[in-house]
Amino acid sequence: MRGWTAPLVILAISVFLIIRADVFKRYLPYLAATGLLLVSILLINTFLYPGATDVLFTLGPFSATGTGLVAASQAALRVLAFATSVALFALTTRTDELVDDLERRGLGRRAAFILTTAIGTVPRLAERAREIVEAQRSRGLNTEGGIRARVRGVLPVAGPLVLSALTEVEHRAMALEARAFVAPGKRTVLRAYPDSLAQRTLRWGLVVLTLLLLAFAFSGNLLWLP
Amino acid sequence: MTLSMAAVTYKYAGSTSEALRGVNLAVEPGRIIGLVGPNGAGKSTLCLCAVGLAPGVIGGQLTGAVKIDGLDTAKTSEHQLSQHAGILFQESQTQITSGTPSVWEEIAFGPRNLSLSRDEVIERTWNAVDALGLNDIVGRDPNRLSGGQAQLVALAAVLALGPKYLVLDEPTSQLDPLGTRLVGDTLARAAKETGVGVLIAEHKTDLLARMCDEIAVINAGAIVSRGSPDTVLADPSLRDWGVAPPAEVALRQSVVAAGLTWRGEWP
C-alpha cells in the first residue's frame, strides 16, 4: 500500500536534525502535545473506517479493521511528520533572527512587526488575565473550586480582558507613531547573518528537489514508491 | 524655534467637555518647563496635544495652534513630528513595542525606523543606554522589566530618536529616589549640552524645583499660574490647586505658620 515513504522520510530527517541540534528534550513536549490528536486519529480510523470489512477484532459495538488500521497509521504518521518538522523549525530558529533576515531580504516593516508581536501577544494576554483574576479575587470573587465556580468566573475576566486589550492597542499605536514606525523608507538592518555557499546551495537545492518531486508526482512517475 | 501652543482647546472624541481650555505655552530649546497639577487636570492631554498625537492619532477636536519649530502639528505627519518632538507616556509598559528581543534593540527601534546608517543607530543607542545607566539590562527581555526599569528604557528609547523637544508625562512616577535623580540629571544635561527643550509633567515638585527654568500650573484644563520655580512653587495657592510644594517650601511655610522666623538656612 502506498503513502508511507514521504512522511517517513520527512520524519526521519526531522528527528535526525532535532538530535543533531541537541534539542531532543525540548522536542518531547511538542510530541506530547500531538499525542492526543494522534490517539484520536488512530482510534477513529481503526474502528470507524467507512466500508472496511477486514475485521481484526471487536470491542463491544466497535470493530477494528485492517484497512482502518493502515489508514489510521498513515494519517497519524503524516500528522507526526508535520508536527515534528514544525517543532524542528520552532526549536532551532529564533523569531527575531528570522524576522531580521526576512526584513533584510525586503519584508515590509509592518509585516515584520506583526510577525514578531503576534508571537508575544499570547503570553502577554495570559499575564493580563492573571492580573485581572488576582484583582477580582482580592475583591471577593470566587474563581477557584469546582467547574461551576470556574465557569462563573470566566465572564468577569473576559470583559475586562477584552476591554483592556483594546485600550492597550491605542496606547501601543501612539507609542509606535511616536517612535517613527510609519516613517517611509527601509528600516536600518543591524545584523547580517552568515549565509555560506553550502547553506545557499542546500536551500536552493531543496527548492529544486521539491519542484522535481512535484513534477514527478503529477506525471505519475513516483507510483513505484511504497 | 519653539514648541508652542497658542490658545489650545481640546475635546476628546465623544466627549462634550473640554479637557484643555485656552492653553498658551512655549518650550524653547535648552529650557526645561515643568507642568504641575492635580490628577485629571489635563497634564497628559496637554502632553499628547504638544506632540500632535491628539488629535492626530487619537482623534478629538482641537482649536488653536500647536507648532513645533514652525510645523503645524495638524498638517504634519506623525513620523515627521517624532523627529522633532519625542514623548514619554505615563504608562511605561505599553511603550515597550513588544517586537524586540532585548532592551538594546528596544532602544534602537526608533532610530532604525528613521533609516539612519547602521553606525549611527548603534551610536545613538549606546549613548542613550549610557545616559540612563542601563548597561546591566541591555540584554534582557523588555517585556519582563519592572515598572521603573521599563520607564527608564522608554525614556532611553525617546532620547535615542534625538528629538529637539522632549515631552515627558510623569517620567519618574514608578522610579525610586535614585532613578528619579538620574532622570533629572539626564534631562538637565540633555538640555544644557544638546539644547533639547523639555516639557515635563510631574507631581514631584522637589525634582522640578531642582531642574526647571519655568513652572506652569494646570487646573481643570487651564494654565492657572506660570513663572520661575522659586515664585510658582512658593505660591500658597499651590495647595488649593492640589499640588504639594517642594519639601523645603512646605517646611518654610510650616515654620512661618507656627509664628517662627524663617532664616533661609538649616540650623
Interface residues (C-beta under 8 A of the other chain):
Chain A: R94 T95 D96 R109 A112 F113 T116 T117 G120 T121 R124 E168 E170 H171 R172 A173 M174 A175 L176 E177 A178 R179 A180 F181 V182 A183 P184 G185 K186 R187 T188 V189 L190
Chain B: L48 V51 L53 G56 V57 I58 S77 E78 H79 S82 Q83 G86 I87 F89 E91 T94 Q95 I96 T97 S98 G99 T100 P101 E105 A108 F109 G110 P111 R112 N113 L114 S115 L116 S117 R118 V121 I122 N143 A157 V158 L161
